[in-house]
Amino acid sequence: MQVIARIFLIFLFGCAQSRDLSEKKPIHHTENGFKNNYLSEKIMTKSLLDVLRWRVTRKPQEPIEFEKDKPDISFLQTNRSESTLTWIGHSTFLWQHMGVNLITDPHLTNRASPVGFAGPKRVLLPAISLADLPLIDIVVISHNHYDHLDKKSVLGLVARQKKSPPVFLVPLGMKAWFKKIGISEGVIELDWWGSHQVGDWTLNAVPVQHWSRRALGDTNRVLWAGWVIETPQQKLFFAGDTGYSQDFLDIGRKFGRMDLSLIPIGAYAPRWFMKDMHCTPEEAVQIHLDVASKRSIGMHWGTFLDLTDEPMNEPPERLRKAVEAKNLDPQCFVTMKHGETIRGI
């Protein structure tokens, strides 16, 4: 029974209703939602039989006891001058820059699932709890899969900041989901290449190769995106969740050199199932090169058990070897410990 429940949850992974599309649609818009720029729509969609095949033939992951850091909560809560990056886990980072607190894909609960009793579970609790976060100014969401869009975390961020809730930047079509859970203000949805100004920051939604689903029957009804965040001092690229594609060369041509990039390096096995939607560490290094990133951090690994098949500690080692194989500076693309804060970044 538990196996059937897990299969059902995995099939759900991946939405809210999309808004009406205009007659003159961009090429990534379809009659029923959205598609990738450089991948066939049919290839992208995995059937229930594919999911069954994966779940039945897979070798379960072994949980790993990772080395972790204890964040300096007092410093992070009061910091208004120093640029810092803290890895909270998976794809959730706290970026403090120019006195602004930004969080990516906030997931601060114990499971990546629509239910609390099944689905991928954390091997480590979030490095910073919801209560210990500094006041958040901006939230960027990459897509609506349960390991990236967590209802309790989103509602918690708004509830703790009733007088000054954060601004949510989300892909096209996701605003309806926020309204459904009671958040009708401060949600900005953008199509690929769209931008929104927050103070003197410009937040740009950019194409990445992925997909969306949050319930049966809503596959790709809502868009997915990466984010390029331009400030007067730096450019940050948050790749969200993605397979490798030409999109990254397009992003590099449009925005030029990135100062800091957050790029996924995990959830790539088995390749027959994951190839289109999740990049390998080697492909992550190519993304780093395509967007001409000065410095990159590997994410989307070592947090949830049973989300994918590769050993939980494999992505960082493959990343290190991939950087070495390209004869790059070993410090140009690294991973962080859970809870680690890089200061002066």
Helices and strands as residue ranges (DSSP letters): H 2-12, E 29-30, E 33-34, H 41-44, H 48-57, H 73-78, E 84-89, E 92-97, E 100-104, E 121-122, E 138-140, H 151-159, E 167-171, H 175-180, E 187-190, E 195-198, E 201-206, E 226-230, E 235-238, H 247-255, E 260-264, H 271-274, H 281-290, E 296-299, E 304-305, H 314-325, E 333-334, E 341-343
